[in-house]
Amino acid sequence: MSLDSQKTTDVDAAFARTLPKIELHAHLTGSITPKTLHEIWLWGKRSEPDLVLQDPLIAMSLDKVWDIRTFFPLFSSYIYELCSSKESLIYSTNAVLCDFRNDGVVYLELRTTPRSSDSLSKEEYITTILECIENFSGKNRMHTYLILSIDRRNTALEAMEVVDLAISHKKRSILGVDLCGDPNKYHTNIASFAPAFAKAKQSGLNITLHFAEVPASASNAELQTLLSFQPDRLGHVIHVPENGEVMNEILRRKIGVELCLSCNVQAKLTPGGVADHHFKYWHQTKCPVILCTDDVGVFGSPLSKEYSIAAEAFGLGKNDLLGLCERAIDGIFGGAYEKERLTALLQEFGERVKIGG
């Protein structure tokens, strides 16, 4: 596939939406839309008239600009407070699943950091989400799995607790563990997580890591430490020096990369616009490349839009986007059955819409 930003694309919104898509980097809480949060907020106001949290339609209005400094407090001081009960967790999880299904996603790996509240333990938080996945009405078309995230602010003991939770529910659609969190604030003790990720690997769990998201988390020492965790995929991969030893190692191992165009551009994690995104580099490699949303509830760009944006910015046609979906299959954490299912779905779709070469 060659990229040409001057080339006119034949991709329209309808094609991008019906294309059977694979989503591998979607944070559950970040995927809750302002509309869904508004409905939860209304419930809260009815039961607690003095609720001080602002209406999500105002707090997360379309005119708000989110960057790395304002993004993380949105979760810790707002969304987590709003979605702290079992009822709100069930409602928001089901809404997220419906949104992805309605956008044409056929394979979804959601990720979330286990958290407790006054009404939920970490164990209850995870089992509630798993029950939503298992009971989801659209599960025959969209297969959903869960990844548990270790936050950079966690202690080594808390990181091990996340891994133990993942292991204990491995038979219930948990496929792996992630490293996430504010990369500007918590990046000094990454090596302390090594035992947790080693245990995850030994237990048959897959590993994905937020990687080189900002300059503060892209030192050679940190990146080498993260690579020593033997990750199966890497998220963002923005500040990886080209032609350096870290880049060469990623290419040698053919590690999958999760690329989030709108998130990176809107949050100013990458310079310039979409046409300047490092997708241009990665698509030329032999690594699995997966377009993802990251936090669609915040950045307002569902996966179909990410494919449309890529088509317009890089001159990609319908056949190119189908090829991107096929390429993403190699990056999933699901096994041979899922890879065969997705291959068949994409082949059938290509034949049905009669995409030319």
C-alpha positions, 0 to 999 in steps of 0.5 A: 500500500502506497500513501499519497495525500494528494490522491482522491479517496473513494471511501465514504462514511457508509463504507467505513461504517460497514467495514468489519473493523477490529478495535484493540486500543479502547479504554472502557471509561474513555469510550463512554460518550457524553450523552451516556454520561449525561443520562447517568448524571441525570439519575444521580441528580434525581437521587442526590439533588446536591450533586456537585458534578457538572453536567457532562454535556457541559463538562465535555462539550465539543468546544473543549480541547483536551491535551495531556495536562487536562485529559487525565484529571477528567477521569480521576476527578470527574468520570470515575466519580460519576460512574462509581456504582454498579448500576452506572457501570452496567449502564455505561459498559452496555452503552459502550458495547452498543456503540462499537457494535453499531459502528461496525466493529466485529472484534473488540478488546476493551481495556480497563484499570481495576478500581474500587469505590464505596459500593464496588471492590476491584473484583466486583468491578471486573466481574460486573464488566465481564457479565456485561460482555457475556450477556451482551445482545450483539455478542454473536456479531461482535466478539469482545474481550477484556484487558486489565491495565496497570496504572503507572502510579500503581505500586509493584504490589498493586500491579501484581494484584491486577495480574492476579485478577486477570489470571483468576478470570482468564477463562472469562474472556480476559486476554492480557494486561496493559500499562497505562496512566499519565506518562508525564507524572509517573515514569520513574519506577517502571522496572518495579513492574517487571515481576508482575508482567513476567507472571502475566507472561508465564500465565499465558496472558498477552501484554500491551504497553503504552509506549513512548507516548510523550518525551518524558516516557521515551528515554532509552532506559525506559523503552528498553525496560518496557521491551524487556517485558516481552510485549505483544503490542505497543500503543501510540509509539510516538517518540521512538527514535527512527533507526535507533536500537529500540526501533530496530528491536520493534521491527525485528520482533514485528511487534504490533502497533496500536495507532490512534490518529484523532487522539494523538492530533487533538491532544497534541501528542504529535506535531502537525495534523493527521497527514503528519502522523507517524502512521506514514512510517509504520504502514511501511513496516512489517509490523501489524498496524491497527487503527484504534480510537483510544478514548472515543468518548473524549475525542469524539471519533469512532473507529469508522471515522478513524478509517475515513480520516486515514483514507482522506489524509493518506489517499487510501481507497476501499481496498487499502482499508480492507487491507488494513483490517486484514493486517490488524488480524495478526495483532489480536490477542484472540486465538486461531478461531478468532483469526479464521473468523475475522479472515472469513468476515473480511473476505466475505465483505470484500466479495459482497461489495465487489472492491476492485484491486 
